[in-house]
Amino acid sequence: MTGYYTIRVNFIGGIASPGELQKILAIAAECDIKQARFGLRQQMIMYLSYTHEKAFISKMNAAKIDFYIDDNPHPNVISSYVSEEVFQRGNWLSEGIYKDILDAFDYNPSLKINISDSQQSFTPFFSGHINFISSDQPNFWHLYLREPKSNELIAYDKLVFSNEIAKISKLLDERISAGNTSFDGLPNIISVPAEKKLKLPKFTLPYYEGFNRYGKKSWLGIYRRGEVFETSFLQDLCRLCLKTKIGEICLTPWKSIIIKNIQEEDRNDWSGLLAKHDINVRHAANELNWQIEDTSPEALELKNKLVRHFNKKDLRTFGICLGIKTFPKTEVYASILVKQKKIKALPFLKLYDITYTTDYDPNGRKVAYFAKNIFGFSLPEKLRKSVLEFNEHIAYESRFKDMPKKDEEEVIKEQPILHQCSACLTIYDPAYGDEMNNIPPGVNFENLPEEYCCSVCESPKTAFILTNTKEVVLA
């Protein structure tokens, strides 16, 4: 018998106890699992051989550790706790408040829940179905809902008290799963009117690798180019945490690890651990600012190819988050996103679209197309040009930030009329035409032949709907 299961283990809020992780790793080693990785939603992911299935299940159950095989029914409660103290300081949201909130979750959510500090930009704000974001008022949170398979955000008109987050999450989880995304009829909870509009920081990705001092302590960030950590290394890491009295390992949405509270007298031990396992902690910045799917070797291979092209061109990617999607239903947090798509009639042909959030904020929900139906050999240069356009945008903002903006009606008049396939959300833009259907640029949608079909899903022309704007919403 050959083949592998995908195993997922949730660490709520992205906080892993070295003792618990050590137990999991010991079971993994006994079942011949030699590598592990960490996902976008702060989950641990391993691959288990079919031959060790019974032993693994028995040992994990005996240890009372929850896990999921070839499924992700509980996609974890993620938090920005990892950034607390090391990437931003000075506001009311502390380690204790995070832990009190996370400890109150007495159930396993079936929907994605995000708990985020509004002062940081290291973790995503709106990638959850239920999103709590700290307000300016101590211990009160903004609340946003996002229906599954939708990008539309629904804001609650009140601020929610910290101690209510777990209770409200449980209620909304049940409601949304039943198809109800309204706030009507919420039970009595501690809340106050949301008098100020939520203001989020501009996205900046801190360099999250290596040893970094804060106060009299240090934190250590560890990223792996192949996104995998040897279980032998992780076991040694857990042992060193316990030896040096470090009680938590933080998992990041960038598939890396951060160890906080390293005392000065222990730095040599941590340096020795890295040397023992030949761990490099100084990768180029333009390799760290990518978000790709958790279990897609194809996406990782493509990322490495694109990074090599960027390095060769000495491209500046500061201030931007790049992403890759190879599966239609995954959600990737990115400013500029590469989307792979396959043509039904030619299953071996891979084409790519490049989209970007209209303000280049990876938390943005509205996107526009930079280019469509790109062949693989053209993708590296097309993506480089999209990054150059972002750099021009930043330069323009810096130079003309005090100039008045155009009137909204004037901007709308300048935008082309687009049509979107209601089945797969492909956009027909007359500026590009449709290369796969031999439609040249410049042909308006109404002038397409009646037998025209979507180049991606082959839906008929009647399945396209008018969007009237280059900003489109992607599920």
N, C-alpha and C positions, 0 to 999 in steps of 0.2 A: 504494500500500500504506500503510495507516494502522495505528496501534496501537503498544503498548509492551510491552517485556519488563521484568520486575523483576530487577535485578542486585544480588547480595549479595557483599560482600567481608568476610572475617573478619579482625579484628585480635586476635590471641590475647591474652587477659588484659585486653582493652580498651586496649592500648597501641599507638598509631599513630606510626610514624616520620615526621617531617615530609618527609623525602626521598622515602620510598615513597608517602606520600599525595599528594605533589606530582606524581609520575609518573602516578598514577591520575587525578588531576584534569586533567592535561594531555591524557590520552587522552579523558576525558569531554568536555572542551571541544571537541576535534577532532571528536567524534561528536555535537555539538549537545546535550549534557546540561548543563543550566544550573543544576540544583539537586540536592542530596543530602540524605539524612537519616541518622540513626543510631538503631539499634534497641535493644530491651530487652536483647538479648544482645550488646551492644557490637559490632554489625555495621554496616557502611556499606551503605546502600541507595540505589540510583539507578534511574531509569526510562529505558530505551533504546528509541528509535524503531526499528521494524522495518527502516527504510531504512538504518540504520547498523550492522546486525547484523554483517555480514562484516568491516567495517573495525574495529569494536570488538574482536571476537574475535581478529582477527589481531594487533592492536596489544598487547592484554593478554597474549597468548601470547608475543609477541616480548619483552615486558618481564618474562616469567616471573612473572606475578601471578595467583594463583588467584582464581577468581570462579565464581559459580553463577547460572544463568539460569532464572528461573521455578521455582526449586526451592531447598530449604534442607537438603541432605543432610548437611551438616556444621555444626551449629548453634552452633559456637564454644565455646571454653574461656573462660569469663568469670572475672574475679577482682575482689577488692576493692582492688587496687593503687591505683585512683583515689583512695581515701580515705586511703591511707598518708601520714602526715606532716601532711596538712592537716585531717583530721577526727578523727584520734586519734593519739596518740603514746605512747611510753614502754614498749611491750611488745617482745618479741623479734623480731617479724616485720618485716623491713626490706625496702627496695627490692632489695637484693642477693639476698635469699632468694627473693622473688617471681620475679625474673628468672632465677635458676638453675633454679627449678622449671619455668617456662614454656619456657625454652630446651631443656629435656630432652624436650619433646614432639616426637618425630621421625615422627609419623603424624598423620593428620587424623581426629579422632574422629567417629563417626556418631551418638553420643549427647551429650546436654548434660552438661557438666562444670563445676562451680562450685568455685572455690578462694577461701575466705573467711576473713578475720580475725574471730575471735569477739568482738573488742572493738568492732566497728563495726556500724552498722545501715543504712548507706547502700546496700549491695548485698545481694541476697537470699541466704539460706543454702541453701534446699532446693528451688529451682526447677530444679536439675539432676537428671539421673538418677544421676550419681555426684557426691557432695558431700563435699569435704574442708573441715574447719573447724578452725582452729588451737586447740590445747589450751593449758593453763597451762604445760606442759612444753616448753621451747625445742626447736624443730625437729621436734615431733611433732604429728600431726593426727588428729582424729576423722574417721571415715569413715561415711557414710550412703548407702545405695542406695535408689533409688526406681524401681520397675518402670515402663516407659512405660505411659501411660494409667491410672496408679494414683496415689493420694496416700499410700499406705502406705510409711513409712520403715523400713528395716532397718538397724540399727546394728551395726557391726563391734565386737567386744569387745576390740580392741587399738588402740593408737595407732600410726599409720604415720609413718615417718621421711620428712622432706622429699624426700630424693633418690629415694625409691621411688614418688612420686606418679605420675609419667609412666608408669612400667612397670606399676603396678597398674591405672591407668586403661585402658591398652591391653588388658590381660587381661580386665578387667571389661566393657569395651566389647564385646569379642568374645563373652563369655559372655551378657551381657544380651540382645544382639542375637539370640542363639540360644535365648533363653527361660529361661536359668538365672540366677536372682538370688540364689543362695546364696554364702556365703564358703567353702564346703567345698573343701578341696584347694588353697588358695592356695599358691603356691611359697614357699620360704624368703625372707623379707623382713625388713628391720630394723624391729622393732616392739617395743612394751612394753605390758603390760596397761593397760587403761583403768581406773584405780582411782577416778577422780573423774568424776562425771556432768557432761556438758556443760551449762554455764550461759551462756545468751545474754543480751545486754543488752536492756533495754526499747527498743522502737522509738522513735527520734527522727530526724526528717529535718532535717539541717542546711540552712541557707539556702545554696544552692550556686551563687549568681549573683554577678556583680560582682567588684571588686577586694577582696582580703582579705589582710591582712598576717600573716605567720608568721615569727618571727625577724627577720632583716634582709631578707627577700624577700617577694614577694607571689604569690598565685595568682589566676587569673582564671577565673570560671565564666561560660559563655555558653549561654543557653537561648533558643529561638525559639518563639513562641506557635503558629506553624503547623507546627512540627517540621521545617522545611526550612531548609537553609543554602544560600545562593547559592554556586555553585562559584567564582565570581570572588572572593568573600570568603575562602573556604577556601584558595584559591591564595595570596592576600596573607598569610593567617595563616601558611601554611607558610613563605613567604619570610621573614617576620619572625622565626619560630622559628629558622630557619637563621642569620639575621643576628645574633640575640641569643644564639646558642649554646644554644638549648633543644632537647634531643634527643628529646622525646616529647610527644605530645598524648594526653590521657586521655579516653576515651569513657565516658560514664556510662550506667547502666540507666534514667536519667531522660531519655534522648535529648538530652543536652546535652554540652558539651565543657568540660574543665578543663585549663588551662595552668598548670603549676607552675614554680617557680624563676625568676620574673620579678625581675630585679635592679632596685634603686631607680632607677638611671640610665636604665633602659629603659621605665619606666612611661609616660612621655609618648608614646613610639612606639606602645605598645599602646592608649593612649587615642585616639591619632590614627587607628589602624586602625578602632576602633569608630565614631569620628565619620565617617570616610570612607564606611563602609557603612551608616551610620544604624542601628547595633545598640544596642538598649535592653538594659540588664542590671539592671533593678530592677523585676521583675514582682512582683505580690502573692504572698505566701506560699501562699495557698490555690489558686493556679494551678499551683504547682510540685509539689504532693504528689499527682500523679495518675499512674497507670500505665494506658496503653491499648495496644491492639494496634498493631503496627508499620505495617501497610499497610491501614488502615481509615479512609478519609475520613469514613465515617458515625460512627465512634466519636469522631473528633476534633471533628466538628461537634456531637455530643451533649455532649462534655466542655465545649466553649466555652459552650454554652447553659446547662449546669448551673453553671459558674463565674460566669456573669453573674447567675444567680438568687442564688447565695450572696453575691456582692458586694452585690447590692441589699438583701439581708437582713442584711448585715454579720455573716455567720456566722463563728464561730471554728472552724477546722479544725486547730488546732495538735495535733501528736502523732498524726495519723492519715494513713493512705495509702488513697486512693480509686482504684478501678479500673473499667474498662468492658470488657466482652466482647461482641462482635457475632457472633463465630464460635464454634461449640461446642468445637472442638478446640484452641483457643489457650489458653495459660496466662498469666494475669496475676497479678502480685504485689500484693496489696491487703488492707487491713483490712476495708473495706466495698466490695463489688463489685456493680456493676450488670450484669446479664446480659440481653441482648436475646434474645428467642426469637420464632420465627415459627410460626404455626399452619398446618399443611398444608392444611386445608380453606379457610383464608382467607390466602393467601400475602402479601397486601398489608397485613395487620394485624400490627402490631408490639406485643408485650407485653414487660414487663420484670419480672424478679425482683430483689430486693435481698437479698444474703446478707452475712454478716459472720463473721469468724473469732471463735471463742468467747471468746478473750482479747484480741481486737482487735489481735493481732500479725500483720502481713502474712505472716510466716513460718509461721503456724499452718496446720495441715492439716485441722482439723475446723471445720466451718462450720454456721451456723444461718440460718434465713430470718427476715428482718425483715418482708418483704412479698412477695406473689406476684401475678403476672398484673396488673401495673400498666399502665394506659394511658399513652401518652406525655405527655398534658397534665397528668397527676397526678404524673409522675415527679419533677420538681424539688422539689416540696414533700414528697413521701414521703422522698426522699433527705435533705433537710434535717432531717427528723424523726429519721432514723436517726443523723445526726451529733449531734443534740441528745441522743439516747440514749447515744451514746458519751461525750459531755461529762458526762452524769449519772454514767456508770460511773466516769470519772476522779475526779469530785468525791466519789463514794462511797468509792472506794479511798483517797483522801486522808484522808477523815474517819473511816473505820472500818477502816483498815488493821491495827489492833492487835486487832480483835475476832475471836473464834474463828469458823472457818468451819463451815458446817453439815455434819453427818455425810453421807457419800457416799450411803448408802442412803436418807436422807431426801430428798436432792436428786433421786435417781432416781424416787422415788414421786411427786414433784411434776411430773415431766415427762410430757407427753401421749404417747399411743401414735400413732406415725406410720407411714405406709407409703410405700415408694419404688419407682418404676417401674424395673425391672431393665434396661430397654432404654435410656432416656434420662436416668435418675436424677431425674426430677421427683418431688417430695414431695407426698403428699396429707396435709394437716394439717386435722383436723376444725375447728380454730379459724377457718380461712379458708374451708373448703368448696372448691368448684370453680366459679368464676363462668362459665367457658367452657362447662361442661356443665350449667349451671343448678342446681348443687348449693349450697344455702345453707349458711352457717356453722352448726356444731353437729351435723352429720351424721357419725357415726362410720363408718369404712371398712366395717365388716361390714354396715352398713345400706344401703350403696350398691346399686343394682340390679345384677343379674348381667351385664347388657349394658354396664355402665359401661366406658369406655375412657379412656386417658390423654389429656388435653387437648392435649398437645404432640406425641406420636408416634403416638397412637391404638392403643397396645398394649392388650390386654384386661385386665380386672381381675385375672386370674390371674397377670399378669406382675409385679404389685406384691408386694414383700416387706416383712416387718415390720422396723422399725428400733428401736422402743421408746425412742427418744431424739430430742430435737430437734437433737442434734449429728449431722450426716451428712457423709459423705465424698463429695466431688465429683471426678470425673475431669477 
